[in-house]
Amino acid sequence: MAVRAGFDAVEIHGAHGYLIDEFLWPRTNRRTDAYGRNRAMFPAEVIRAVKAELPPSTPLIVRFSQFKERDYDARIAETPAELGRILSAFAEAGADVLHASQRRFWEPAFDGDHRNLAGWAKRLTGLPVITVGSVGLTRAFPHRDDLLKRFANDEFDLVALGRILLANPDWVRLMAAGETASVRDYSKADEDIFR
């Protein structure tokens, strides 16, 4: 178990077309039973089962997304209210932190409001939230000020890094030291070395 291995938290990956996400997305969940009528039912059961196995002091993180690996326009929720129903089921089942993955963190999750997916998750549940999505992919980091502003406005609590770490495993140290000239821009070739 992750706790015995020394991990400080456990994350359930329920995003990007993985099994849990398939239940959340209406295009893949075409069931006519209770799991189809309540798309968050199976994910909530998984969350509840994992939470039951964890010590009370171990946070359970649940990652979710709107987009799929091959469909960036996909949506598990068309409105904030619909997203709220899904995320409330996660929270009630025992999620301690929500990890809102979107393709580009600076894009609004819904028309008519600036909040990204993490911002909406925090507003709808009050849980701590992680944002992720194309953070710092180039040395120029064009959306850095937007990221800091959103953080200052309490839209999310943590920022996750993904692809940029493939090109720069020491990205955090380089950025903190102001050594941006040493940061290598991310490219698709960085992913290829791990295939």
Helices and strands as residue ranges (DSSP letters): E 10-16, H 19-24, H 34-37, H 41-53, E 60-68, H 80-93, E 97-101, H 117-125, E 129-132, H 144-152, E 158-159, H 164-167, H 171-176, G 180-182, H 188-192
